[in-house]
C-alpha cells in the first residue's frame, strides 16, 4: 500500500511503492540485497529536513528512524560509532556521563547523523568544519551488495570521498565521530549595526570561537551572536539556561516571527517596517549553557531555505550588494538572513572543501512562493563561486557544480563504481550529478 511522505517544510512529497523500517543490521542488509536482486531503486530517509528532493524515494523508501544508538564507544580515543539513523538531538543523551562532546553543531538537531553529514550540514566557527569534518570512519552498503568500511587510519583518501555522499554512493550503516572533552558555551546576543558587522567580519570570526548574525534585510541593524567555549560548570543543565531566557526565545523567535510572517503576507508594503520591529523585539541575551543544548534553537515556524557556501573573504562585499537590493525594494522577506563561517575541509563534496567559508542562508515562509526572492539572490552567490548546501534549495546542475568542486570527476567515477546500476538514484541526484 502506497504511503505519502512529506519533508519538514511541506515542499516535497513522495509516494514510495513500499516502506521498510529495519532496526537491526541484518535486516538493513537484507533490504538492500533484496532491492539489488529485484532491480529496484532504494533511498534512505532521515528526518525530512532537506528542502530539496534529495531524499525522495519513488520505489523503496528506507526509513532508518528505528536504526539508532551507539555501536561502540572508545573512551581512550574519544570516539563514538553510531547507527546511521541516530538523530543529532539524541547524541548528547548517548554521551551523558562520558565527559565527551561533539566538536560543533548547527542550530537544528532534528536531522539524522547520516542525513546531516551526507548533505554537508554545518554550524558556525572559523576554527571548525561541518559535521562531516568530525567523521573518522564510515561503513556503508554499496550498490553491488558489498559492505565497505573506511577510516582515517586505513584509507583516509577514500574516507574523504565518502564523508559527504548525497546518499548517492550507498546506504550508510554506521558513522564514527571524533569527540572532544565536554564544554560550556558563553553566548552573547546583541543588536549591532550592519555596517559595523561588515567592517569587522574578519575580526568577529577570529576573536570568537563561534560567530553568526541574523539580518532582517530592510533593517540597518543585525542580531549578532558570539560564543566562547569555556570549562564545564558543575551545576545542572537546567540552571545554566534560565527559564525566562528559554521562554523569551520561544515567544520572540517563534511566536513573534509567526505574527510577523502572517502580517507580511497580508500586506507586502509592511515588510520593511516589520523587519525593523523584529530586529528590536528580538532583544539581547547573555547566557552560559552546556554544549548539549547551547547550539540548538527552536524552529517552529516552517520555511523554505536556500544556503550557499561562499569564499570567506567575499562575505562583506556580497552582504553589501544584498543591502543595496533591499534598499531598492528588489528584495523582500519577513525572515532574516543567517550568516555563518566554517574552516576548510578535505571531504570531496563538502561545501567548505578547500577554503575558509562563509555561509549565507535566505529563507521564505513555507506558505509563500520563494522563487522570486531566491531567484534574485542565487545569481549573486553563483557569480562569487558559491556552492549550494546539498539539502537546501538551488537550481544548479552537474555542469555548474563541476566548476566549483575540484574532485568532481573523481566523485562521479567512484559513484559509478559503488552504484553501477543507479539503485540509489532519484531525479535530484540525476540533476546534480548528471548521471
Steps between C-alpha positions, in 0.01 A plus 500: 500500500648836398575759770535873453815653645570873538808688609502742794413811297223316309667599172583144389264203477574138414289187463738203530378161382616347828644615833745292704598582860788273606631522853788249477801484271402159352156638415656806339742286299217272387296800383782633283584154362133442410485833315812409303368152414162635392643791299321759714613846605539569871550825693564555869324785677606675817270759658378675186684824585639543149313759296596337171373165370835335576333229713198434277436128453252399232568128541639367831520748784743399773389658828792485746323665795511173697862433411669717762730494801863427583687218328828560685655756735878537528572724799877482454482629141198720576302346215144377469348284228129562439233329294415715205142577602604661829360852531732786590291584805550146630880519499539716814281253690710210374820674609368601843745425784787427258650849526506515119331724247456568130747756370226717353131498408256701294193672640257222405546151643208309353705350216641148497879480523522333157275758337690787659843391380369391158379854430805680650302647788699741718495736793717809535853576618801577283709237678245224442381316192155356442367184659680296234835631625441308824464167315794259536328186376208390283341167417261475207322249281579549133289445191690178431399348835836547667569651842765769477681613816724806484687700765771758545749232604434254216404701191479876569464606136203271448349631823529854362305381198227347716457744789249700291306264274164662411365149559632406155783263588319250721297455816702609802463256789730661758708811553796548734549850640804659662386657826655759732480565873167652600470876534258782569428791270482860618270662246421867454229624262470872433391751241775653286511712187534311174777737390703413809452128439613535138808700596599258777399169337851357526549615858168366625583158363859485619438637850209269578475123499159527334346799324189555294250771435135526400399784272148607407593648165307828522667596829840661548563295812553129563483256789859389559568178692845425643598193701813403688582146612565484875547226761191313613332648803407252772128556511191363333435572134165657584669757724735607223219616274252705708133426446431864414760485223346186353149644517615824336666303222179309437275807510719725284670253267191298419185680614618845394645380172177320418305825546751694290473245218121506510487880484760511223293262288191715557670819387839490327552876542520442877806273472772771543330627816448144624871430444596789725248400767625142498864603546414713803261246650754218489692669781829395655629208706800404709499138606710198581388155387632147470600399145216246495242773448699821453502478119140399448224752422132426475366537145123461502411741220532303178694644210687416182870573484785556257855510633830543319858440613709795384864611526538636853670823394219583254220509758518878575478587130209260442306629802556856378356408160197338663446806720484716188232274349293512819523879509384517138202279580624220274519252788249439777446236769355480849773251596856602591808399305739288705875544449761258638854373436696175499853367464613323181438127461662232284180303436454496123140616490496710818371849427802640688750287308842660474418850619397706799130540448227748576142380482201715414156344548180662376152392603140550398187395688381161376160643400664757270648447157876515553602492135515873427696581815745210468525555126632855541762396755629175355682659200698715745608193694578309183712784359709494819586131452239385748414140572142420603419306814399156368184488708382853426334649195706594196478475121854383416568186298803280439659738249488787750626291789793351309652850488506547878604154625861399423426129559177495298610251234653271763176506699297400195742220414478363855123520492491298178725241662297465821154528343540385137127443449379822665286333765555793739416766241199729468416807286688742726820298484463464124487878473789587728726208409405484133463121492 
